[in-house]
Amino acid sequence: MKNYSDSFTLDSLPEKDCIATYQSDRPSCPVEATLDAIGGRWKVLILHELFNGTRRFGELHRSLHGITQKMLTQQLREMERDGLIHREVYMQVPPKVEYSLTDLGKTLQPVLDAMHLWGKKYLEQQ
């Protein structure tokens, strides 16, 4: 089995950063906060699409095979609430809505790149 430490140079996670506290509904661990923001089946795929530029709702829906309109709407609203994406509404007939990444959302590119690299190496071992 290949050692992943040969491929990655990330420092280990500080143990004190992930001590569980149950005093509020907010995550206390940075990893938990990250998973809350991008976790689930669709958010990472939505981010992947938006890394390639601004998309309209219909474009996102067509590119994400298997997602319902309701689920896409829900995921986009959550990501907008979390400050990861920007929703621009153009008042015209028919209405036009475009989605793009915020500056905060763009900072997730290296995170997803690292996930991609890890997944690729993992699949090679299977």
Secondary structure per residue as TSV (DSSP state, phi and psi in degrees):
chain	resnum	aa	ss	phi	psi
A	1	M	-	360.0	136.4
A	2	K	-	-76.0	145.6
A	3	N	-	-89.3	120.7
A	4	Y	G	-68.4	-23.1
A	5	S	G	-64.3	-20.2
A	6	D	G	-70.1	-23.5
A	7	S	T	-100.4	-19.9
A	8	F	-	-122.8	142.2
A	9	T	-	-117.5	21.0
A	10	L	-	-70.4	140.7
A	11	D	-	-70.2	154.7
A	12	S	-	-68.6	155.3
A	13	L	-	-72.3	132.9
A	14	P	-	-64.5	125.9
A	15	E	G	-60.2	-37.7
A	16	K	G	-67.4	-20.0
A	17	D	G	-72.4	-20.1
A	18	C	G	-117.9	29.6
A	19	I	-	-75.8	124.2
A	20	A	-	-71.7	129.2
A	21	T	-	-127.1	140.0
A	22	Y	-	-116.7	40.7
A	23	Q	S	-91.0	-12.9
A	24	S	S	-149.9	176.5
A	25	D	S	-82.0	-10.8
A	26	R	S	-81.8	144.2
A	27	P	-	-65.7	143.2
A	28	S	-	-101.7	-15.6
A	29	C	S	-101.4	131.2
A	30	P	H	-57.5	-36.1
A	31	V	H	-65.2	-42.1
A	32	E	H	-62.6	-40.1
A	33	A	H	-63.0	-40.7
A	34	T	H	-63.9	-45.3
A	35	L	H	-64.7	-35.2
A	36	D	H	-62.1	-38.6
A	37	A	H	-76.3	-37.0
A	38	I	H	-123.5	6.4
A	39	G	-	-71.1	165.7
A	40	G	S	99.7	174.1
A	41	R	S	-72.6	-34.4
A	42	W	S	-101.8	-29.3
A	43	K	H	-61.6	-42.6
A	44	V	H	-64.0	-38.1
A	45	L	H	-69.2	-36.5
A	46	I	H	-64.3	-45.9
A	47	L	H	-58.1	-43.8
A	48	H	H	-56.7	-43.8
A	49	E	H	-64.1	-41.2
A	50	L	H	-76.6	-19.4
A	51	F	H	-62.9	-23.9
A	52	N	T	-87.7	1.2
A	53	G	-	126.3	177.7
A	54	T	-	-63.2	139.6
A	55	R	E	-133.4	147.0
A	56	R	E	-85.5	162.5
A	57	F	H	-55.5	-48.1
A	58	G	H	-61.5	-37.6
A	59	E	H	-64.4	-43.8
A	60	L	H	-62.0	-44.7
A	61	H	H	-61.7	-42.8
A	62	R	H	-68.5	-33.2
A	63	S	H	-81.2	-18.6
A	64	L	S	-104.6	85.1
A	65	H	T	-62.5	125.3
A	66	G	T	100.4	-11.3
A	67	I	-	-85.2	139.4
A	68	T	-	-84.2	160.3
A	69	Q	H	-60.6	-39.4
A	70	K	H	-62.1	-45.8
A	71	M	H	-66.1	-41.5
A	72	L	H	-61.9	-44.7
A	73	T	H	-59.5	-44.4
A	74	Q	H	-62.3	-46.7
A	75	Q	H	-65.1	-41.7
A	76	L	H	-63.4	-40.8
A	77	R	H	-63.1	-42.6
A	78	E	H	-63.4	-42.5
A	79	M	H	-69.5	-33.0
A	80	E	H	-68.4	-43.9
A	81	R	H	-59.1	-37.4
A	82	D	T	-82.0	-2.2
A	83	G	T	81.7	17.1
A	84	L	S	-88.6	-30.4
A	85	I	E	-129.8	158.4
A	86	H	E	-114.0	135.9
A	87	R	E	-110.6	119.8
A	88	E	E	-112.0	121.5
A	89	V	E	-105.5	126.6
A	90	Y	E	-103.2	121.8
A	91	M	-	-80.0	92.1
A	92	Q	S	-148.7	173.6
A	93	V	S	-117.3	121.9
A	94	P	S	-71.3	157.8
A	95	P	-	-59.9	145.1
A	96	K	E	-121.9	130.0
A	97	V	E	-127.8	130.6
A	98	E	E	-121.5	146.9
A	99	Y	E	-119.6	138.0
A	100	S	E	-144.0	166.3
A	101	L	E	-81.5	142.5
A	102	T	-	-81.3	174.5
A	103	D	H	-59.8	-38.5
A	104	L	H	-64.0	-43.8
A	105	G	H	-61.0	-37.3
A	106	K	H	-64.6	-26.5
A	107	T	T	-69.8	-10.1
A	108	L	T	-81.6	-9.1
A	109	Q	H	-55.3	-49.4
A	110	P	H	-65.8	-29.8
A	111	V	H	-64.7	-48.0
A	112	L	H	-68.7	-33.9
A	113	D	H	-62.5	-42.2
A	114	A	H	-65.0	-39.7
A	115	M	H	-63.4	-40.2
A	116	H	H	-62.0	-47.4
A	117	L	H	-62.0	-44.3
A	118	W	H	-62.5	-45.8
A	119	G	H	-62.0	-39.1
A	120	K	H	-62.8	-47.0
A	121	K	H	-65.8	-37.4
A	122	Y	H	-63.5	-46.0
A	123	L	H	-64.8	-32.7
A	124	E	H	-64.4	-27.1
A	125	Q	H	-86.4	-14.5
A	126	Q	-	-76.2	360.0
